[in-house]
């Protein structure tokens, strides 16, 4: 059987029961399970506000849109971001007619605070920090920089479901204005696709809830009484979207959340085996993680000289690794900043994502590591 780089594992029977409850109740959309999951997520993480969405991508766009509107930013203003990320992170900036200004990455493949500060200018309004692979990087330094320069901070926590720092969820740190999580199909807390946006500011959360339901000031669930009567009258405060999550996905998320810490512990166990087997090879650089005993380890990364050769060698053995990610400034859309992040550009030519998920066992990891070590002698 082939080994894929990413593959979700669902608690199928419990998920089916959640979906069955939605179908039997006749409520599959906004409300019911979405409200329950929002409350469970707040209880789990410590976030004061949490709004369930149909994806993390729309969460990032909403984060930028609301911060722009409520803080009087202008078209052409800049947000400092990372080139080592999925394009959703940076598309969110362009959606709102702002400029994505790229800063380099550090040894964790997270934003380098030194380069971030160098890239700040009179048009800079915010920083987007990506918790790459679940790593917290030097988020504390980024928070200090944002405070010093009066910048907003968006935490792209798409990989960080379950990541903690000394028991505390990074998205709840003082200085983080908004955090966006992903529950996409292969994430640590998988659904078919969905996400969560957690504003520090309760007023921004309220605006977000209206924007995700076409700008309507009362959602369907809020307009339905316990007796089943329906209050049809509402107002439309914003030109909004259809971005909210639904109860089918939320029901699956409720099940997966129960096992998240256990699942992440297993990921860390597999990552530790990789570490022990690969760390002695001088031709391999393991992408380390601070607070690795609390990291979600969404992906496991190494840097090698001949990535394409290693990908081919693994494929010969029915093992399919991946690459996360290509330097975004290599894309034509972001080529205006090409060459400004030399470390990111270099590492993006050499990083490879090794398989790491709940369907693997220790023997699988040993087999993969043996092939990698042999190829990288």
Buried (B, 14 or more C-beta within 10 A) or exposed (E): EEBBBBBBBBBEEBBBEBBEBBEEEEBBBBBBBBBBBBEBBBEBBEBEBBBBBBBBBBBBBBBBBBBBBEEEBEEEBBBBBBBBBBBBBBBBBBBBEBBBBBBBBBBBBBBBBEBBBEBBEEBBBBBBBBBBBBBBBBBBBBBBBBEEBEBBBBBBBBBBBBBBBEEEBBBBBEBBBBBBBBBBBBBBBBBEBBBBBBBBBEEBBBBBBBBBBBBBBBBBBBBBEEEEEEEEEBEEEBEBBEBBBBBBBBBBBBBBBEBBEEBBEBBBEBBBBBBEBBEEBEBBBBBBBBBBEBBBBBBBBBBBEBBEEBBEBBEEEEBBBBBBBBBBBBEEEBEEBBEBBEBBBEBBBBBBBBBBBBEBEEEBBEBBBEBBBEBBE
